[in-house]
Amino acid sequence: MIKKIATCLFTAVLLSHPGKTLMAQQKPNIIFIIADDLGYGDLGCYGATKIKTPHIDQLAKQGLRYTNGHTTSATCTPSRYALLTGQYPWRKNGTGILPGDAALIIPPGSTTVPSLLKKAGYQTAVVGKWHLGLGEAVEKNWNGEVKPSPNETGFDYSFIFPATADRVPTVFLENHHVVALDSSDPIAVNYKQMVGNEPTGKDHPELLKLKASPGQGHNQTIVNGIGRIGYMTGGKTARWVDEEVSTTFLAKAKSYIQDHHKKPFFLYFALTEPHVPRMPATMFKGKSGLGLRGDAILQLDWTVGQIMQQLKDLGIEKNTIVIFTSDNGPVLDDGYADEAVTKLNGHTPAGPLRGGKYSAFEAGTRVPWIMSWPGAIKPGVTDALLCQVDLLASFAKLTKQTLANADAPDSYDTWDAFTGKTKTGRSTLVQQGGAISIVNGHWKYIEPSKGAKILGGVNIESGSDEEPQLYDLSNDIGEKNNLANTHPDRVIALKTLLQQIRDAGRSRK
C-alpha cells in the first residue's frame, strides 16, 4: 500500500510539471558548443582579467576544465572535419579552409559523430556555422535543393550558414534550402570572377560601415555594409543582417531543445563569435572596452548562458552533457579594421601560449575546453592530453557501440579522461598549423618547413622554420626554448614516430 501511494504521488508530481523530463529513463542529452577563433586566454576561467565571461566561467565551475585540450588544426575547416569524422584532416585532400561554394568534404553516409549517435537512438541537429562544403560540386544551384548537406552526414535537422560570415553566400540554409529566398531574385555565387553588378568593397569603400584591412581579400561583394570574400548577386530577401545572425542561431537552438528535450538529443551548436566580421547585436556594442572582438565575446558568453538557463527551465540540466570549446586559436586583425588590435588594452587572447590561429605553436590548437555533466562529472581541472578528434570513439564508448575498422581511424576512446576519471589522455597527437607537429607526452616536435615566420596581415608567428624545433611543454608552455640541438636523439625519435603515423594511414588501435 505504501509503495502504491508513493507511486501515485510521484506520478502526480510529474503531471504537475509537464515540462520536466524523467532523467533516469533516458540517455544523457549532448550539447556541443563550439566557438570560432576563441583563444586560450579569452575567458575568465582561463585567466582573462580584461573581459568578463560569467556564464562560461560558471559552466567551468560546475564542470571539468581542460588545460591541455586541443583541436587537430589551427584553422576551422580541418579541425571541424576531424572532430566530426575522427580522422586527421591532413590524410584527406581538400580539407583546407574552404570557399563558400565548396562541395561537401565529408562523404555522405560515412560514420560521423551524429550518425553514430543516431544509431544509439539520439535525435541529431546542427545549428550555426558549417564550413565543410555543400553539394556535390562547386557549381551548384543555390535556388533549389542544395544536397548533400549536413543532413547526409548524420544530422536529422540543420540550420546553418554555408561557410563563414566573411564569405558569400551570406544566407541561412534550413535542411536543403536557402531560407526566405525569392524565386524571382535567384542567387549566383562565384569566387573566381564577378557576377552581377553589385558594388564591391574595393570599388566603393564609401559604402562600408566596417572597413576592410588591406591585402586580406575582404573587399568583394558588399552585404550589410561589409565587404566579403567572393562575389554574389541576387537573394536580397534571404541575406542576413550580421547583428541578427547570433540571435537567430540561438533562437533556432533553443527551439530545437524545446521541441526535442523529451527524448535524447545531440545538438552541435556552432557559434560564429568571435570570427570576423565582428558585428554583434547592438546591446553588446561598446560594452567590453576591447573593441568589436571583445563585444563579440560578451555576446558569445551571454548565448551560452541562455542555453544553460533553458536547460534549467526544462529540468534537464542534470541529464545533459554540455561541452564548450573552440575550433582553433585566436586572431586579432583577420580582415577588418574593427579595433581588435588598437583596443586590446592589455588583454592576451592566447594567454601564456605562443602563436595563434594558423600557427604550429600551441596557441593555434590548444583551446578552451569545458565539459559539464552535473552529478556524473566531478568539477575540477585536468591537464590530460585531449583532442577533439577523439570525440567519435569516446561517444562510441558512452553509447556502447563498436566502430568498424575503417571508421574514425585517428580517434581514440579517451572517455575516462574526458570525464576526469583518469588523468591519462592521449600519449601522442599530430597537429596541423603553419607546419606539422607531433606531441608525445610533454615533448613537442615541429618538423622543418619553409614559409614566412610571421604571417602577413594577421601578424601571427606561423611556427614555420627550416630547422627542427623541440619544446618541453611541461616546463616551457610558451615554447620559448628550442631544445632540438641539445636533444638530437629525441628529435630523431619524434620525427620517426610522426612518419610512422603518416605511413600507417591510421593510428587508432
N, C-alpha and C positions, 0 to 999 in steps of 0.2 A: 504493500500500500504506500509506504514512504517513497519507494522508488518511482511509483506511478505518479504521485503528487509532484515530485521533483521534475519528472519529465514534462508534465503539463506546464509547470511554472517556467521551465526552460523554453518550451515552445512558445509560450505567451510572450516572453521577453523578445524572442526572435521576431514574432509577428508585430510587436510594437515598435521594432526598429527595422523596417523593411530595407533600408539602405545598407545594413550591416551584413557582412558575409561570414559564414561559419568557417573560421580559419582552419580547424582541424580536418576538414573534409576535402581539402584541395591542395595541390602542389603550390609552391610559392610563385606569386607573380614576379616578373623580372622587368625592371625598367632600366635600360642602359642609356644614360645621358652622356653624350659626347660633345664637348665644346670644340671650337675651331680656332687653333692658334693660341690657346691659353698656355701661359708659361708656368714653370715650376714655382716661380716666386710671385705669381699674380694673386694669390689667395691669402687671407689672414691666417688660415690654419697651416700654411706653408711659410709663414714668416713675414708676409707683407704688412707694412705699417702705414703706408701712404694711401691705402684704399680699404674700405670696409666691405667684407663679404659675409655677413652674419648667417645667412641661410645655409651656405655651403659649409661654413665653419661649424654650424650645429649638426649638419649631416656627418661631418668628420668626428665630432664629439660623441655621437651615438653609434658610430661605425668604426671600421678599421681603415686607417690611413696608410697608404703605401709611400715609402720614401725611395724605393728602387723599382718603381713600376714604369714600364716602357711601351712605346709603340715600336713597330719594326722599322719605321721610316720617319724621316724628318719632314715629310710633306704629306698632304692629305689623301690623295687618291691611293697611293700604295699602302698607307697604314690602314685605311678603311677596307681595302681589298683583303689585307691579311687578317684583320680581326673577324671578318665575316666568313672567310674561306679556310682559315687555318693553314695557309700556305705563304711562305716568304714571297713577296711580290717580285723580287729580282729573278725568281725562277720562271716568270712568265713575261714575254714581250708585251709591250703596250700598257704597262701599269704605271707609267709616269703620270705627271699632272695632266689631266685630260682637258681638252677644249670642251666647250658647252655642247657641241654637236657630235661628240664621240659615240661610237657604238658601245653596247654593253660589254664589259670585260669579264663578268662572271658568267660562266656557261650556264644557260638555263637548265634547271633540273639537277644541278650539282649539289653536293652536300654543303650546306652553309649553316650558320648559327640558327637562323629562323626555320630552315627546313628540318633541321634536327629537332628543334623544339616542337614543331608541328607534329612530328611523329610521336612525340611524347604527350600529345593532347593539348598543346598550347594554341591559343589564338595569337596571331603574329601581325605586327604593324610597324611601319616606318613612317615617321613624321619628321620633316626637316630637310637638311642638305643631303644630296645623294652623291653626285660626282663620281659615279662608277660607270657612266655611259648609259645610253638608251637605244633601243632598236638594234637592227642587225648591221647597219652601215652608217657612215657619216651622213650620206644623203638620205634624209628621212622626211616624211610628211608630218609636220607638226600640227596639221589641221584635222587629222583623222585619229585613228588608233595608233598610239605610239607603243610599240611592242616589239621585242620583250622589254620588260621594265622590272622594277623591284618585285612585282607580283610573280615573275617567273623565277625568282631566286629564293622563294620561300616565304614571302610576305603575303598574307591574306589581304592586307589593305595598305595602301601607300598614299601619302600626301607629301609631295616633295617639290623642291626646285631642282632642275637638271644637274647643275654643276656647282658654281659658287656665285655669290651675289655680284661679283665684279665681271661676270661673263654672261653674254646673251645665250639663249633667250631668257629674259627676265620675267618668267611666268611660273605659275604653280601647275603641277600635274596631279590630278587625283586618279589613282589607278592608271588607266591607259590614255587619259585625255587631258588636254590643257583646260584649265578652269576658266570659265567666263569668256570663252572665245566667240567672237562674232564671225560667222561664216563668210560674211561679206568683206571682211578685212583679214585675209589669210596671212599667216606668219611665214616669213622666209628668213633663213639664217645662213650666214656664210663667214668662215674665218679666214678666207684667202682673198676675197675681193668684196667691195662694197655692193650691197643690194639696196634697191630703193633709192630715195633721195633725202633721207632724214639727216639732220645736221650731226656732225661728229664733234667730239671734244677738241680734236686737232684744229679743225677749221673754224669752230665757233666757241672759243673759250669763254666768251662773254655770257654764254647761256648756262655756264656751270655754277652750281651752288657749292660744289666740292671740287676744288682744283686738283688736277692730276699731277703727280710727281713726274718730272721729266725722264724720258727714256724707259718707262716701265710698261707702256702699251695700253694704259687705261684712258685712251683718248679717241676711241672709235664711237659707235652709236651712243647717243645721249638718251638715257632713260631717267626720268625723275630728276633732271638737273645734274646727273652724274654720268661721266664718260665710262664706257665699259670696254672690255676686251671682246672683239668680234663685232660683226655687223648684223643688224636685224631691221626688218621692216614689217609693218602690219601688227596685228594683235593688240591694238590700242586698249581695248576694254579688258584684256587679260593681263596687262602688265601690272606688276606690283608697285606699291609705294614703299620705299625702303623702311620708313618709320613704322610701318604696319606689318612687316614681314615676321618679326619675332612674336608679336602678339597673335598673329594669325596661326603660326605653328603651335603656340601654346594653347589656343582655343581648340585646335584640332586634336592635340594630345589629350587635353582634359576631356573632350567629348568622347574620345575613344575609350579612355579609362572608365568614364561614367557608364558607357554602353556595354562594356565587356568585363566589368570587375567581378561578376558573379561566377565566372569561370576563369581558369588560369590563363594569363595573357603574357606575351612578351612584346614590349614596346621599345623600339630603337628610336630614341628621340635625339636627333642630330641638330644641335643648335648652330646658329650662324655666327654668334659672337665668340671672340672679338675680331673675326675676319673682316677684311675690307670689302666694300666701303662701309665704314663705321658711321651709321646714321640711325642711332637709337630713337625710340619714342621720345616725344617732347618732354615727358615727365622725368627723363633721366639726363637730358642735355644740360651740361654745365654743372652737374651735381658732384662729380668726382674730384674736380680740380686737376685732373690729369688729361684733359682733352677728350676727344670723342672716343678714344680707345678705352680710357678709364670709365667713361659713361656707359659704354657697351658692356663692360664687365659688371657694372652695377645692375644693368638690365638682365644679364645672364644670372646673377645671383638671385634676383627677385623671381625670375622664372623658375628656378629650382625650388624656391620657397613656395611658389604657387602649387607646384606638383606635390610637394611634401604635405602641404595643408589639405589638399584634396584627398590624399591617402588617409589622413586622419579623419576627415569628414565622412568618408565612406567606411571607416572602421577596418581598413585593410592594411594599415601601415605595418602591423606585426607579421603579416604574411606576404610581404613584398620585399624582394631584394632590389635595392636601388644602387646602381653603380654610376659613379660620376668620374669622368676622365676627360682627356683632350686628345686630339688626333696627332699633334706634333707640338713642337716648342713655339716660343713667341717670336714675333717680328714687329717692329715699330713702323717704319716707313715702307709700306708694301704696295705703293702705287698712288697714294693720295696724300695731299698736304692737309692732314687732319689734326695737327698739333700733337701727335703721339710722341714726337721727339722733343719739340720745344716746350711741352708741358709735362715732361717726365717727372720733374720735381723730386728727384731722389728715389723714385720707385725703381725697383730692379726686377723686371719681368722674369728673368731667368734665375733669380735667387743667387745661390753660390756657384751655379754652373757656368760653363763656358760655351759660347756659340748661341744657337737659336734655331729657328726654322731654317731648313735647307742644309743644316750643318751636321758633320760627322761627330762633333763634340756632343757631350752629354745633354746640353740644353735642347738639342734637336729632337731627342727621343725620350728622355726621362721627363715624365709629365705628372701633373697632379692626378691622383687616383684614390678614390674612396669607395668602399663597399659597405653598405649598411643592410642588416637583416636583424631587426630587434629580437632578442631572445635566442637567436641562433649564432650570431657572430658577436664575440666579445669585443667591446670597444677597446681601441688601443692603436698602436703604431707598429708596423712591420718593415724590416729592411730586406726581406726576401726578394731575390731577383725574379721579377714577374713581367710577363709580356702579354699584350692583347691578342697575339696570335694563338695563345693557349686557351682562349675562351671556349672554342668549339669542343675540344677534347674534355675540358673541365665541365662544361654543361652536359656532355655525354655521361660523365661520372655522376653528376647531380641527378640526371633523369634515368640512370641505369641502362644506358644504351651502349652498344658496341659499334665502333667505327670500322668500316671496311678498310682494307689495307691501302686502297688508293685515295681514301678521303683524308683531308686535313694533314698532309704529310709532315708539316712542321709544328703541329700543335701537340703539346704535352698536357697530360692531366696534372694540373697543379692546383686542383680544387682545395686541398687541405691548406696550401699556402695562401690562396686567395681568401680563405675564411679564417686564417690565423691559427689553425690547428697545429701547424708546423712552421718553423722559420726557414725551412728548406724549400726554395723555389726551383727555378731553372739552374742548371750548372753552367750552361753555355747559351749565348744569344748572339745571333748575327744581326747587325743593324745597318741601315742604309741611309746615308746622308750625302754630304759632298763627296764622300768616299765610303767604301765598305769597311766596317769594323766588326770585331768579334770580342765579346766579353766572356771570360771564363773565370768563374769565381770573382775575385776582386781585381783581376787584371784585364786591361783593355788594350787591344792592338788595333791600330788604324793602318790599313795597308797603304803603301805609297800610291800616289795618284797625282796627275797633272791637273792644273787648273788654278784659278785665282785663289789666293789665300783669304782675301777679303772680297765678299760678293758685292759687286757694284749695286748702287741704288739702295739695297736693304742694309748695307754696312754691317754684315754679319761675317764672322770668321767661318770659313767653309769646312775647315778641318783637313783640307787637301794639302799635301806636302809630298814632294818627290822622295823624301826619306821616310822610313818606317817610324811609327810612333807607338810608344808603350807607356801606359799610365797605371799606377797603383791607386785604384779608386777608393780603397779603404783609408788611405792617407792623403789623397790628393783628388778630391771630388771635383775641383776646379780645373783639373788637367793642365796644370802649370809646369810640371816637371817631367819631361820626356826621358824615360829610362831605357830607351832602346839600346843605347851604346853600352850601358852598364849591365844589361841583362840580355845578351845576344841569344843565349840558349832558349830563353822564354819567348823571344821574338820568333825564333825558328819553330818552336812548338806550336805557337798560336797560328802562325802562317800555315803550317801543315794541317792543323785542325780545321781551319777555315776552308782550305782546299778540299779536304775530305768531305766536309758537309756539302760543298758545291758539287763534287763528283758523285756523291751518293744519290742526289736527286730527291732525297727525303731525309729527314732527321728524326722522325718520331719512332720510338721503339715499338 
